[in-house]
Amino acid sequence: AADKSQYQYDVSTGVSAGALNTAAVSLFAPGDEDNMLDFLSNNWQGIDNDSVFKMWEPLGLVTGVTSKSGVLDDSPLFEFITQVYEDHDYEIKRKIAVSCVDVNTGDYVVFDETEPEIVKAVVSSASIPFAFPNQQWPDKKVVCMDGGTVWNTNLVSAVERCREQVDSDDQITLDIVTCGTPHLAKWEDKDKALANYLRYMQIKSYNNGLDDVNEFIQAYPEVNFRHYVTPSESLGSGLAILNFDNATSTYPMQMVGRKDGENAVKQEEGLVFNKMREYNESPDLQAQ
């Protein structure tokens, strides 16, 4: 962008994998975006499957299916995020919100930067049902699973946190970055239950995500919806979303994201959202 000061976000919200990025973004103050982006890029390049999950003891997937709430043990992810926060002395420099869903009630649970167990909050948001175990919060009487089961993009919290700093919604500028895409990868591993479930969730989340954004821009007409960044190609499907290999997965995703982000910034501000509004106001378009 020509004017980097226009991208010094005061608030960052994230759900599921987005909560991991929000955790990293929170450690850098507005104006320190260059270092923030380097940190994000380098850490994603350094992550591998062993940094995120391992098989349960003693019987691996059998133990996960029969005696755990997720087939994979994500304690390595907890340890990885803990180390990141320890390296930064747990100093959070932006307002954030990460979200999970309470298994007991279906309520959407939002954590912010004041949460003492911030690492657990981030992992809670990224606890993909069936794949990873839910997170128990006895004091809150909450059992958390992936926030994306309700909302993939927590736009409500984004606006609410921004309202803490401004007098009116027309002073709020919102950029949305999502992993949802209509470009699905080839359907592999058709005979594996977990792969089929994850592919189903990917298809469902894309359509639900678009609906959420469309409803949101109608609910907050004064907010300046600026950029909408979505992948221009598939980022993997099924078990591929659990592939954290840098060479074959995460770095190619970075390259797609950089390209799509650059293209979004080059577009007229609000272009995608204006097209949504046009659709909402046109019976002819809705009938097509």
C-alpha positions in Angstrom: 0.0 0.0 0.0 1.2 3.5 -0.8 0.3 4.7 2.7 1.2 2.1 5.3 -0.3 4.3 8.1 -3.7 3.3 6.8 -3.0 -0.3 7.8 -2.0 0.2 11.4 -4.8 -1.9 12.8 -5.9 -1.0 16.4 -8.0 -4.2 16.6 -7.5 -7.7 15.3 -10.0 -10.5 15.6 -9.5 -14.1 14.5 -11.4 -17.4 14.6 -9.9 -20.9 14.3 -6.6 -20.7 12.3 -7.2 -16.9 12.3 -6.9 -16.9 16.0 -3.3 -18.1 15.6 -2.5 -15.1 13.4 -4.3 -12.8 15.8 -2.2 -14.1 18.6 0.9 -13.1 16.7 -0.5 -9.7 15.5 -1.2 -8.8 19.1 2.4 -8.9 20.1 3.3 -5.9 17.8 2.1 -2.4 18.3 0.3 -0.4 15.6 3.0 1.1 13.4 5.2 -2.0 13.7 3.6 -3.9 10.9 6.9 -4.6 9.0 8.3 -6.6 12.0 4.9 -8.1 12.6 4.7 -9.5 9.0 8.3 -10.8 9.2 7.5 -12.5 12.4 4.4 -14.1 11.0 6.1 -15.3 7.8 9.1 -16.7 9.6 7.1 -18.5 12.2 4.8 -20.1 9.7 7.9 -21.2 7.8 9.2 -22.8 10.9 6.1 -24.6 11.9 5.6 -28.3 10.9 3.1 -31.0 11.9 5.1 -31.8 15.0 4.7 -28.2 16.1 0.9 -28.6 16.0 -0.2 -32.1 16.9 0.9 -35.6 17.7 -0.7 -39.0 18.1 -2.2 -39.9 21.5 -0.6 -42.5 23.7 -0.7 -45.4 23.7 -2.7 -46.4 20.6 -2.7 -43.2 18.5 -5.9 -42.7 16.5 -7.6 -45.6 18.4 -7.0 -43.8 21.7 -8.3 -40.5 20.1 -11.5 -42.1 18.8 -12.3 -44.2 21.9 -11.3 -42.1 24.8 -10.6 -38.5 23.7 -12.7 -35.6 22.3 -10.4 -35.3 19.4 -8.5 -37.9 17.3 -5.2 -35.9 17.5 -3.3 -34.5 20.5 -2.8 -30.8 20.0 -0.6 -30.2 23.1 2.4 -29.3 20.9 0.4 -26.3 19.6 -0.3 -25.2 23.1 3.4 -25.5 23.9 4.4 -23.6 20.7 2.1 -20.7 21.4 3.1 -20.6 25.0 6.8 -20.2 23.9 5.9 -17.4 21.5 4.1 -15.4 24.2 6.9 -16.1 26.7 9.5 -14.8 24.2 7.5 -11.5 24.2 6.9 -11.5 28.0 3.1 -11.8 27.4 3.1 -8.1 26.4 0.0 -7.7 24.2 0.0 -4.4 22.2 -3.3 -4.4 20.4 -6.9 -5.0 21.2 -7.9 -8.5 20.1 -10.7 -11.0 20.2 -10.6 -14.7 19.6 -13.7 -16.9 19.7 -14.8 -20.4 20.5 -18.2 -22.2 20.8 -19.4 -23.7 24.0 -20.2 -27.3 23.4 -22.7 -27.4 26.2 -24.9 -24.5 25.0 -23.8 -23.5 21.5 -23.0 -20.0 22.8 -20.3 -18.0 21.1 -17.6 -17.2 23.6 -15.2 -14.3 23.0 -11.9 -13.8 24.8 -9.9 -10.6 24.6 -6.4 -9.4 25.5 -7.2 -9.3 29.2 -7.7 -13.1 29.4 -5.1 -14.5 31.8 -5.1 -17.8 30.0 -4.7 -16.2 26.6 -2.8 -19.3 25.1 -5.7 -21.5 26.1 -8.1 -19.1 24.5 -6.3 -19.2 21.2 -6.1 -23.0 21.2 -9.8 -23.1 22.1 -10.6 -21.1 19.0 -8.6 -23.4 16.9 -9.9 -26.7 18.3 -11.4 -28.2 15.1 -14.2 -30.6 16.1 -13.3 -34.3 15.8 -9.7 -33.5 14.8 -8.6 -31.8 18.0 -9.9 -32.1 21.6 -12.2 -29.5 23.1 -10.8 -27.2 25.8 -12.3 -27.3 29.3 -12.8 -24.0 31.2 -14.2 -25.2 34.6 -14.2 -21.7 36.1 -16.2 -20.3 33.2 -18.3 -23.5 33.0 -17.5 -23.6 29.3 -16.2 -26.4 27.0 -14.7 -24.8 23.9 -14.5 -26.1 20.4 -13.5 -24.3 17.2 -15.3 -20.9 16.9 -15.6 -21.5 13.1 -18.5 -23.9 13.8 -20.7 -20.8 14.3 -18.8 -17.8 12.8 -15.7 -18.0 10.7 -15.2 -14.2 10.9 -16.0 -12.5 14.2 -17.0 -9.2 12.8 -19.3 -8.2 15.7 -16.4 -8.2 18.1 -14.2 -6.2 15.7 -16.8 -3.4 15.5 -17.5 -3.5 19.3 -13.8 -3.2 20.1 -13.4 -0.3 17.6 -16.3 1.5 19.1 -14.2 1.7 22.3 -11.9 4.1 20.5 -14.2 6.2 18.2 -17.4 8.2 18.5 -19.3 6.8 15.5 -19.3 3.8 13.2 -18.3 5.9 10.2 -14.9 6.3 11.8 -14.4 2.5 11.7 -12.6 0.9 8.7 -12.8 -2.8 8.4 -10.7 -5.2 6.3 -11.7 -8.9 6.1 -9.2 -11.7 5.4 -10.7 -15.1 5.0 -9.4 -18.6 4.0 -12.8 -19.6 2.5 -12.7 -20.1 -1.3 -15.0 -21.6 -3.9 -11.9 -23.1 -5.5 -11.8 -26.6 -4.0 -8.9 -28.9 -4.3 -9.3 -32.4 -5.8 -11.2 -34.7 -3.5 -8.6 -37.1 -2.1 -8.9 -39.6 0.7 -12.5 -40.3 0.0 -12.5 -43.4 2.1 -11.3 -41.6 5.3 -13.9 -40.3 7.7 -11.8 -37.4 9.0 -10.9 -36.3 5.5 -14.6 -36.3 4.5 -15.6 -34.4 7.5 -13.0 -31.7 7.0 -13.9 -31.3 3.4 -17.6 -30.9 4.4 -16.6 -28.3 6.9 -14.6 -26.4 4.3 -17.5 -26.3 1.9 -19.9 -25.3 4.6 -17.7 -22.6 6.1 -17.2 -20.9 2.7 -20.9 -20.5 2.1 -21.7 -19.6 5.7 -18.8 -17.1 5.8 -20.2 -15.2 2.7 -23.6 -15.1 4.3 -22.2 -13.8 7.5 -20.4 -11.0 5.8 -23.4 -10.1 3.7 -25.7 -9.9 6.7 -23.1 -7.9 8.6 -22.7 -5.1 6.1 -26.5 -4.7 6.2 -26.4 -4.6 10.0 -23.6 -2.0 10.2 -24.3 0.4 7.3 -22.1 3.2 8.6 -18.9 1.1 8.9 -16.3 1.6 6.1 -15.9 -1.9 4.7 -12.7 -1.5 2.7 -10.9 -4.7 1.5 -12.1 -8.3 1.3 -9.3 -10.7 0.8 -10.1 -14.3 -0.2 -8.0 -17.0 -1.8 -8.0 -17.0 -5.6 -7.1 -20.7 -5.6 -7.5 -23.7 -3.4 -5.6 -23.9 -0.2 -6.1 -27.6 0.3 -9.0 -29.7 1.3 -9.8 -32.6 3.6 -6.7 -33.9 5.5 -4.6 -31.3 3.6 -5.7 -28.6 6.0 -3.8 -30.5 8.6 -0.6 -30.4 6.5 1.8 -27.9 8.0 4.8 -28.7 5.9 6.4 -25.4 4.7 7.5 -26.5 1.3 4.3 -28.2 0.1 1.7 -26.3 2.1 2.2 -23.3 4.3 4.7 -21.4 2.2 2.6 -21.8 -1.0 -0.3 -20.5 1.0 1.7 -17.5 2.0 2.5 -16.7 -1.6 -1.2 -17.0 -2.5 -2.1 -14.7 0.4 0.5 -12.1 -0.6 -0.7 -12.0 -4.2 -4.4 -11.8 -3.2 -3.7 -9.2 -0.6 -1.8 -7.0 -3.1 -4.6 -7.4 -5.6 -7.3 -6.5 -3.1 -5.4 -3.3 -2.1 -5.2 -2.3 -5.8 -8.9 -2.6 -6.2 -11.3 0.2 -5.6 -12.0 0.4 -1.8 -15.3 -1.3 -0.9 -15.6 -2.9 -4.3 -16.6 -6.4 -3.1 -19.0 -5.0 -0.4 -20.6 -2.7 -2.9 -21.3 -5.7 -5.1 -22.9 -7.4 -2.2 -25.1 -4.4 -1.6 -26.0 -4.3 -5.2 -27.1 -7.9 -5.0 -29.2 -7.3 -1.9 -31.0 -4.4 -3.6 -31.7 -6.1 -6.9 -34.5 -8.7 -7.2 -33.3 -9.4 -10.7 -29.8 -10.4 -9.5 -31.3 -12.5 -6.7 -33.5 -14.4 -9.2 -30.5 -15.5 -11.4 
